[in-house]
Amino acid sequence: MSAATPTETLNPPVNQQDSSNHVEPIEAPPELTPNTDSDTTAEKRKREDPDPESSPNKGRERENHPFWKTSLCSYFRRSKGSCSHGDTCRYAHGELELRPRPDNTWDPTSERAKKMARIDEGGGTGKEDRNDCMMTEAFADGEEVGGSSEAGLAKCVVNLPMKWTSDNLRNFLDENGISFKSAKKKKGMVVGFVSFESAEQVNSALKELDGKSIGSKNLKIGDVIQRSFDKKNKVAVPNAQEHDQNAVSVNGSSDIDESSIDTENGEPTDECSAPNNSDSKGRTARDVVTPLAHMPYADQLEHKKKSLTQTLKRLTRNARKACPNGVPLPEWVLKSREIGGLPCKLEGIIESPVVNEYRNKCEFSVGYSLQGKLTVGFLLGNFREGVTAVQEPVDCPNVSRIASRYAAIFQEFLTHSSFPIWNRLNNTGFWRQLTVREGRKPGKSAEVENSDMTVSEVMLMVQVCTTGFDDEKVNDELQKMARDFSSRATAESPCLPLTAIVVQDHKGISNAAPAEAPLHSLPIPRECSDSGVVAPYDGVEARIHDYISNLQFSISPTAFFQVNTLAAEKLYALAGEWAGLGPDTLLFDICCGTGTIGLTLAHRVGMVVGIEMNASAVSDAERNADINGIKNCRFICAKAEDVMGSLLKEYLTLSQKQEEILELAEDNKEVKISETTSTESALEPQESSDLENMNCHHESGSLDNGNVEADTQYKSFSSSENGTTSTKQFKNIVAIVDPPRVGLHPTVIKVLRTNTTLRRLVYISCNPESLVANAIELCTPSADKTEKGGQKNNWAWRNMSSAGLARHRAKSMPYSEPFKPVKAMAVDLFPHTPHCELVMLLER
């Protein structure tokens, strides 16, 4: 048999019967080829004949190879275009060219593989991959979403530019020759709604639009899940409910046609289902709010630990990239290979003491379910993606029974209310959201899981929009609501606690109200107090109380407080253990909220300085310090990036001056008051001013002994604004940061990094991605000369990841000693969800 030609060697024929076990690469290595001639070997690496027609067997043999076109071309994935190899490229240039691998799997980067992975995660059903748009709202003109009541003629177009309006969508359809009846698009959403007059128009639009690229995204076409109730029956249903109380209690909605109610169990019949509703039932509030609830708790912890491991590895990789040229890699990066690429050891994850019904705060949206039923519960997705459907929280394991019952009570009240619920498309309506906050009893009894007996106080905050409504009618409706809440709470068995009812008037588009949104309390009828329900007078500031580490915390309606109280105790204990606290420690509690971290650790340090931008939270923190008799805390209401630099300078300068005076006193124990005065006057003006501030609340007098004088005057001074706090000399400066999900402001990072007296930093993060981005700037060595990014690259910043932006900012970091990651530990504050708190210790 003659030797194989170079072409045959590149693409050996494959026996189709053995293809399942054949794993040879498409190109054989040169050392394995029959021909060892160097010229021939060189020829093998060339692609001189890209035209398959010039070599008929070549194309057929390649197509028969088991790995031909089984992976997407990397160039195609980056640029969505064909590479220079053209048709001879062994890799696929699109989903249509892609072939399954010999083991019947698909390229993991392909849409097919991602779809199959979603199906596997969804329990073997493909329902979650549908493009159905769960929009239950109506447009301002009264026309339902899609503008067509006939099933199948209304479609939603997903992945449209957020800045587009209805006019942009109509122009886009006209430019592409799409015939349609109506098209609507709200600015700020990625979903548009199009209705057609016939099935032919629908099919034509699907062929033209589905998969079409706009910018970096491909359009997707899905069905619109319309509300199935008849608007004409809205007025008639309340009368029918008077005859069928069972229908009222179960459905709680006046928007469902009486004929669609099953008289045996009060549930909507199949006729009430919306088009495609059977498929959309695959997404429930339980799946959205607690996506890990189907897993045993031990498996949830392992899942979170693996996810955190992958996230932390990105810190090491990005630190390598961010390290300036000519600067050696830090030691922690070099040693990362010994621990699997991690920046530091991930010591594990601390489980939550309570796994079910642990949330002390729940925010329930007001809207319509997929069946058109007025519902108080959780949204089934993102509004920007066209989801406004709401489902009741009855099957969510992290929600307490008390919160669920109040949601049901409010839902039933709304079915009889003459005020409309909030419409997210039109930004009109009255009722918007219900927030239930719970305060638990102190002591070990709080560790009992799934017990309502641990809850002693409940605050209800109802968010409304009073724009366009008569004030007198609004007040009457709110008083009626308060009476309904109190009477129903009393009628429950056991009785539901009710401490305060607050109304928040919010006129914005999103339910996330600003801190300045008006709040006012509603009086609870006095007759409810006989059953143990607290009934405060109108005008009294609404508050509830909770306990962490045997400290009582007063919580205002909008103040931040960890939703899992018992797990928060473990979180704060871990932070205090790693911070290395002592009597000579000055602790900065950055983003302190209501002061929970600083107050729980105050007995272990000399001084706590808390920084928080929310004025209500700062007021709560000061109140909490007074309640618990804690005197060594100072809370400042400001943005951390605005005051962190001056505060560090103030306290670090004070500590340095104290140390200088004490050393002077030790050297000359017979120092006189006049000598001390001259020493002060010899200081710089700023330093002298700092010393004056340091002693502004102390009396000055003659001292008999210089050592006693210095120790008395400079080692003990008042640093609080009211003169009630005594602070010792600080030899250990520690910061604990607990920022929001976006992470620390770049200015705060710069201040923490450049103040080298701060040797230890404990970072508590509810978003590990933000921690990684901030740690890149804190832990990456800085160059001798800082680089400043040019304006020409600014256009690409918004497309960068958080880690990419951090690498960019690290280049302009002033020369300073970087931190290094020492260890990390996760604390599970959110069972049944993918989220958890991550604590990392940084030192230098």
N, C-alpha and C positions, 0 to 999 in steps of 0.2 A: 504494500500500500504506500502510495506516495506521501511525502510529508505535507502537512497542512499548510495552506497559504496563510499569509499574515491576516487576511480578512477572516478566514475561517477560525483562526486562533482567537481573534477578538470576540467573535460571536459563535461559540461552539453550539452545534445542534443539541437539542434537549429531547430526551425521550419523554413524551407526554405522560406516559404511565407512571414515571418516577419523578414527575415534576414536583410533587408535594414534598419530597425529601431532598430536592436539589437546591443547594444554597451557594453555588459558585457565584462569584462576582461576574459582572458582565465582561470586564476586561481581565484576562489572566495576567498574573505577574510576569515580567520579562524572563525571570529565571526558570519559569515552568514551560515556556514556549519551546516547541521542537526545534526551531531554527535558532541557532546561536550566533549567526552572523550579525555583526554590529550594524551593518548598513540596513539589514532587514529589520532589526530591532528598532532602529530609528524610524523606519517607515511605519511601524506599527503605531507610533504615537501621533502620526499625522492624520488629518481629516481632509485628504485631498479630493475625495470624491463624495461630496455631500448629497449628490443626486442619487436616490435609490434606484432610479430607472436605469442608470448606467451599470448597475450591478443588481440584477433581479433577485438573486439568492440572498444578497446581503440584507435587504429589508425584511424578507420572510424569516430569515434566521433570527434576526433581532426581535421580531415580533413574537417568535416562539420562545424566547428566553423568559424564564419565570419571573425575573425581576425587571423586565422591560416596562417602563412607564408605571412602575408601582410606587414611585415617590415623586413629590412635587419638586420642580426645579427651584433651587434656592434663589436664582436670579428672578424667576417669575414671582416668587413669594414677596420679594422686595419691591419690584417695579411693575408687576402685573403685565410684563411684556416678554416676548420670546428672546431667548439668549442668542449669542452669536453662533451656536451650533445648529440652530434651526431645527429642521425635521429630524436630523440625525441625533439630536440630544436624547440620551437614554431616559431622561426624566420628563415627567408630564408638565405641560404648560397650561394647565387648567383642569377643572374637575371632570370635564367630559373625557379628556384623554386618560385620566387616572384609572389604573387597573388594580384589582385586588392582589394581594401578595399570595405566595403559595400556601400560607397557613390561613387563608381566607380573612385576613385582617387588612385594614387600610392604613395609609400613611397617617400617623397621629396628627399631623398638622392640617389634614384635609377636613373639609366640612362634613364629609361622610363620617369620619372617625369621631369628630366632636359631637355629631348628632347621636351616634350610637352610644357614646359615653353618657350623654344626657339621658338617653333612654334607660341605660343601665342604672343610673342614679335615681331615676324616677320609678324604679321598681318594675322595669320591663314594659312600661307604657310610653308611648310617644306623645302623650298629651301635652307635656310641658314644652315641646318643641313647636307647637302650632303657632301660627302667626295671628291667631284670633286677637282682636283688640277688645279688651274688656272695658269699654267705655259705656257708662250708664247715664251720662249726662245728656242734656238737650241744649241746642244752640239758642241764641237769643230770639230768633224768629219763630221759635216753637217747633222747628223741624227737628226730628230725631237725627242722631249722628248718622251720616251717610245719606240722609235725605230721601230714603226709599224704604217703604214698609215691606216691600216684597223680599222674601228671603233670597239671598244670593246676589242681589243687585247692589248691595252696599259693600264696599271694600275699604280697608285701611291700608295706607301706604306708609311703611316704616322706614326709618333712617333718612328722613328728609332733613335738610339743614334747619337748625333751630331758629335761625333768624328769618326764615320764610314766613310769609303770611298767606292768606287765601289767594290774593292776587298773584303771588309768585307761583303757587301751585297751579292755578288755572293757566298761566302763561306757559309753564313747563309742559302741561298736558297738551296744549294747543301746538307747541313747537314739535312735539313728538307725534302729532296726528292722532291723538286719542279723543274719541267721541265720548262725551259724558253728559250727565244731567246736571249735577252740581258738584262742587269741590270746595272744601273748607279746611283751613289750617290755622291753628293758633300759634302765634309767635312764642317761642320758648319751648315748644314741644317738637319731638322728632317724628310725630305721627300726623298724617293728613287723612281726610275722609272724602271719599269719592263715591257718588252714586251714579248708576247707569240706567238706561231705559230698556235695555234688552240684554239677553244672555250673550248675543253676538258681540255687543260692545264690551262685555266683561271679558270674554275670551280674547278679544283683540288686545285689550289693555294688559292682560296677564302675559301674553306673548311679548309685548313690547317693553313692559316695565319691570317684570320680575327678574331680579338679578342685575338690572342696569346700574352702572356706577355713577355716583354723584360724589365728587371729591374722592375721599379715601374709603367710602362706604358703598355697599351694594343695597339697592332697594329690595324690600320684601313686601309681598302683597298678602294680606290676610283678610279673614272675614270679620265683620263687625258684629259683636254680640249686642243686640239691641234690647232695650227693656221691652218685655213682652206684654206688659199690662196695657189696658185701654184707658187713655186719659179721660175719656168721657165718663168712665165709671168712678172717678175719684170722689165725686160728690155723693154718689149713691152708696158707696161702701160703708161709711159710718153708720148709716141706718141699718144696713144688714148686720153690722157687728152687734147692734143692740139685741138682735135675736140669736146671735151665735157667739157667746162669750168665749167659747173654746177657740174660735178662730182668732179672736183678739189676742188672747194670751200667748198663743203659739206663734202666730205670724207677726203680730205687732205692727201691721202696716195697713193703711187705708188705700194703698195704691195697687192692691191686687183685686182683680175681678172676683166677685163672690162666686161665680160659677166655676172658678178654677180651684176652689178650696174643697179638699176631701173632707166630708162631714164626719168621717169616723175618727180621724186623727188630726184634723186641722192643718195638714201639710198640703202645699200646692201639688196639684196633679201634673201629669206629663204635659197636659195642654198648656200649662203655665210656663213651660220651659222655653227659653229663647232659642233661636237658631244656633246650632252647634253647641248648645249648652251642655250636652252630655259629655263632650270632649273637654270642655272648660272646667268641669267639676274636678279634673285632675289636679288643679291648683286650688289649695285651700288655705285658710288663714294659718292653720297649723304648719303647712309646708313653707309658707312665706316667713312667718315669725320665728318658728322653731324648726329649721330644716334638719337638725340632727336628732329630733325627738324619736325617730324610729330606731336609733342605735342605743345599745346598752351604755350606761354612763361611763364605764371603763373604756369602751371603744371610742366614745366622744373625746375623752381626755387624750387618748393615743392619737386620734385624728388631729387634734389641735397641736399636740407636741410636734408631729411631723410637719404640719404647716408652718409652725414657728421656726423649725429648723431650717426649712428652705428660705424663709424670709431673712433669717440672720446670716445665712451664707451670702446673701446679696450685699451685706455690709462689708464683708471681707473683699468681695470682688470689686466693689465700687471704690473701696479705699485704695486698692492697688492702682486703679485707673486714676484716682484723684491725686496720688502722690506726685509731687512736682519732679521734673527731670533733674537729675543730679542729687536728689535727696534720697538717702537709703530708706527702704521700706521699714516701717516700725516693727518692733519685735513681735507684737501680737499678731501681725499679719503673717510673718514668717513662721510662727508656731501654729498657725491655723491648720496647717496640713496634718498636724499630729492629732487634731480633734475633728477631722472630717470636714475641714473648710470653715468651721465656725469661728467667729471672732473671739469667743470665750465659751466656757462650758455652760451649756443649758442644763441646769441642775434638776429640772423636772417641772412638774405642774402641780400646784396645790389645789385639791378638789374643794368644791363648795360644800359647806356643812349642810346646806339645804338645796335639794335638787329641783323640787317641784314647788310651784306657787311661791317663789322667792321674791318676785318683784314688789317693791313698795311703791312704785309709781307706774301707772299705765295711761297712755294717751289713746283714746278711742276716737276714730274719725266718724263723722256722720255722712251717710250717703245712701246709695241703693245697692242691693245685691244684684247678682246676675239675673235673678228672676224678677227684678223690679221692686223688690221689697225694701221699704225704708229700714235701714239697718244702722246700728251703732256698734262698731267693731274695728277691724283692721283692714286697710287697703290691701288688695291682692297684687299690687305691683307699683311701679313708678308712674306718676302722672305724666311725666314727659314722654313716656313710652305708650301713652294712650290708655292707661289703666285707672279707672275711678271706681271700680266695683269694690264693695265692702262686704266683709263676712263677719258674722258674730264670733266672739272669742271663746266659745264654749269648749273647744277641744284643744286649747293652747295650754300646755302643762306649766308654763312659767307664770301664768296669770292666776291670781288668787280667786277664791270663790267670792269674796266680798266685792272685788273689782268687777267680776263678771256679772254679779247680781245688780250692781249699780248701773252697769251698761244696759242691762235688760230693762231696768226701771225707767231709765232715761229714754230708751227706744220706744217703750210703750207710751210714755208721755208725749213724745213727738208725733205719734200717729194721730193724736187728738188735737195737736196744736194748729192754730190758724196761721202761724208764721212759717215761711218756707225754709227748707234746708239749703245749705250753701251749694251753689253750682260752680264747679271749678272751671268750667269753660267760659262762662259769662261773668264770673266774679260777682255774682249777685246772690242774695239770700240772707238768712238770719242765723240759723243754728249751724255751728261749725265743728265743734270738738268738745269732748268730755275728758277731763284729766282726773284720775282717782289717785290720791296720795294717802299712804297708810303709815301710822306710827305704831311701833311695837313696844311691848312692855319690857322693862329691864330684867336682867337675871337669866338664869338657865332655862326658864320656861320658854324663852324665845327660840331655843334650839329644837323645839318640837316641830317636826316637819308636817306640813299639810294641816295645820291646826289654826282655825280662826280665832282661837282663844288668845293667841299671842298678840293680836291687833287690838289696841286700845283706843286709837284715834283715827279718824278718816276726814280728809278734806276733799271736797268736790270743787273743781274749777271748770265752769262752763264757758267756752269761748263762743262769742256771738259777734255779729256785725250789725250795728244799729243804724247804719247809714240808710236814709230814706224811710225810716219807720218813725211813727209817732211816739214821743217819749212816754206819754201817759199809758198808751197801750203796751209799750215795752215793759214798763214797770209792773203793770198788772199781770202780764204773762210770766215775768220772772218771779213774782210773788206766788203765783199759782204753781210754778215749777218747784219752788222751795217747799210749799205745803205738800206737794206730791212726793218729793224725795223723803221728807220727814215721816209722813204717814206710812209710806210703803216700807221704809226702814224699820219702823216700829212693828209693822205687821209681820215681818220676817221672823222665822224661828230657826236659830236664835236671832235676837234683835241685832240689826246691823249698826255698828257704831257710826255716829255722825257728829263731827266736831265743828265744821265750818263749811259754808257754801260761798264760793267766790265767783263773780262774773268778770270775765276779761273781754273788753271791747276791742276787737282787732279788725282793722280795715284793709290789711294787706292781702296779697294774692295767696301766699302760702300760709299754712296754719302755724308756721314758726313765727310767733309774735316777738317783736322787739321788747327790750327790757322796759321801755317807757310806755307800753300799752296800758291804758287805764284799767285799774282793778277796783272793785268795790264789793264789800261783803253783803250777804243777804241774811236777815234775821231768820232764825229757825223757830217755828211756832213753839211757845212755851209748854204747850200740853205734852210735847214729846219728851220733856225732861223727866217725867215720872218713870219712864222706862229705862232711864240711864243714859239717854242721849243728851249730849251737851247742847245747850241752846244759848249761844252768846247774843248780846244785844247788838243792834245795828250800829255800825261805826267802829266796833272793836276790831283791831287788826287781826286778820285770820292767820292762825299758826297751828301747827301740830308739833309733836315732839317724838324723837326717837333716841336710841341709846347705842353708843359704840364705846367699848372698853369701860363700861360703867359711867360714862359721861353723858349728860343729857344735852341734846342738841335741839334748838328751836328752829323750825323750818318754815319759811314763808312760802307763798304759793308758787313762785317762779325760781326759788333758790335751787342750786344744784346739790344733790345728795345722792350718794351711791345707791343704786336700785337694789343691791343685795347687801343688806346690812351686816349679816353674820360673816359673809365672805370678805367684806370690807375691813372687818377687824383683823383678819389674817393678813390682808394686804398691807395695812398700816403697820402691823407688828413686824412684818418682814422688812419694810422700808426703814423702820427705826433700828432694827438689828443691823442692817447693812450700813447705815449711816455713821456708825461709830460715834455715838453721842456721849456727852459727858457734861458735868457742871460748867466747864469752861467752853462750851460749844455755842456758837451763834448759828441758829438754824434759819435759813431762808426757805419759806414755804411759798413757792411760785405757782400762780394759778390756784390759790388756796380755797376758793369757793367759800363755804360757810366755816372754814377753819378746821375741818375735821382732822386733817393730818397733823397740823401744828399743835392743836389743843391736846390730842391724844399723846403727843410726845413731849409736851411742855414740861412735864415733871422730870424729864431726863436731861434737859438742857438749861443753859443760862438765860437764853433769850430766843424768842421766836419772832420773826418778821414775816408777816403774810402779805402777799400782793394779789389783788383781785380787781378786775375792771367792773364787775357788777356791783352797783351800790347797794342793792338789796341784800346780796350775799355778804358784803362787808358788814352791814348792819347786823345781820344774823350772827356773823363771827364774833363781833364785839359783844352781842347779847349772850352768846354761848360762853364766852370767857367769863362774863359776870355771873352767869347762872352757876358755873362750876367753880367759882372763886379762883380763877387762874389770873395771876397778875403779871407774868413775864411774857406777855404777848402784845404785839403791836400790829395792827392791820391797816393797810394803806389801800385806798380805792384809786386805782390808776391802771393803765396798761403797763404790763411788765417791761415792755420795750422802752417806755418813756421814763421810768424811774429806777430801773435796775442798776444802771450805771452809777447814778448819784448815790443810791443807797449803799452799794458796795464801797464806793469811795468814802462815804460818811463813816460807816462802821469800821472799815478796815483802817482808816486814818485814825479813828479814835483808839482802836486797839494798839496801833503802833505808838501813839503818843503816851498811852498808859504805860506801855512797856518801857519806853525811854525814861519816863519820870521815876518808875520803880527802880530801874537800874541805877539812876542817879542817886536815889535815896539810899540804896544799898551801899554805894561807894562812900557816901558822906552822911552818916547818921545824924550829924549835928547841923544839918542844913537849916537855915532860918527861913522864916516866911518871906523876908525880903529877897533872899537868894532864889527862892522858888518863883517869886514874882518876876525877878529879872530873867529867869530862865524862860518863863512864858513869853515875856516881851521880846525875847530874842528870836522867837519862832517866826516863820513866815506869816504874813497876814491871814492867809487862808487857814493855816494850822492853828493860829491863835483864835480865830473865829470858831474852829471846830472845838477847841477846848472850852470856849465860852459856852457853846451849845451843850457840851458834855456836862457842864456843871451848872446849867441854867436853873436847875431846880434845887440846888444845894446852897446852904448858907456857908459863907467863908468867914473864918475867924483865926485867931492866933493859935498856934499849935506848939505844944511844949517839946515834942519829940519829932524830929524830921521824918523818921521812918514811919511813925504812926500817922503823921500828917499825910504823907504821900499815899500810904495804903488806904487811909480813910477817904481822902479827897478824890483819888483817881481810880482806885480799884472798885469803888462802888459809886454809881451815878445813875441818874434817871434818864432813860431814853425814850419814854413815852411822852406823848403830847400833853397828857393830863398830869404827868408827874407822879403816877402811882406805880410805875414799873421800875424795879431796881435791877441793873444789869452788871454783871461782873466782867472782868477782863476776859477777852475772848482769844484763846490760843488756837481754837479749832473752828474753822469756818466751813459749814456744810450747807449744801442746797438740795432740796427735794423738789422736783418739778413734776407736776401732774397736769399737762396741757390738754386742751381739747383735741379732737381727732386730727386737726390740721397740723398739730405739732407746735413747736416754739417759733416765735417770730425771729427772723434772721438777726435782728438787732440784739435780742436777748442772748442768742447763741454767741454772738461776737463778744458781748460783755462777759459772759461766763467763761469763755475761752481765754480772753486776754487778761483777766484778773487772776494771776497765778497764785495768789494767796488762797484762793478757793481750791483745795486739793481733792475734795471728794464730792461727787455728784450722784444722786440716786434719781434715776429717770423712771417714772411710772407712766406707762403708755396704754391707752385703750385702742391704739391703732399702731401695730408693729411697723407698718410701712413708714409712718411718720418718724418713729424712733430711729429706724435705719437712716433716713434722710438727715435727721439732726445729728446722729452719731458720726456720719461722714464728715461733717464740718467740725465737730468737737474733737475727733480722734485722728484726723489726717494731718501729717506734718505740714507746716507752712514753709514756703520758700523764703530765701533771704530777701528777695525782692518780690513784692506782691504783683500779681497780674490783674489788670482790669479788662473786663470783656468789652469788645468793641460794639458800637451801635449797630454794625452791619448784621450781627447775629441775633439781635433782639427779636426778630420776627419768628424765630424758631423756638423761643423759650416756652411759649404756651403749649407746644407739642412735646416738650420734654417731660420725662417722668420726674417724680419728686427726688429720686436719687440722682438723676442727671442734673437737675437744678442745684442740688447740694454740691455735686462735684464742681460745677461752674462757680458757685460762691466760695468754695474752699480755696480756689486759686487766688482770691482777693483777700483771704484772711490775713490780718497783720501777723507778723512774726511773733509766735508765742509757743509755749510748751503745750503740746496736745494731751488730751486725756487718753486713757487706754481702757478698753472693756475688760473688766475683771471677772464678772460672772453674771448670769441671768437666771431668772426664775419666773415662771408664769403662775398666775392665780386665776382660777376659773370663777369669775363673777357672773357668768352668763351661761349656765347649763342649757343644753338643747339648741344652742346657737353656735355658729363658727367663731364667735368672738371670745376673747379673754383679755385680761390685763397682763402686761409683760413688764417686769421690773429688771432694770439693768444697773449695775454698779460701775461707775466710771471713776478712775483715779489717775493721779499723775504725781 
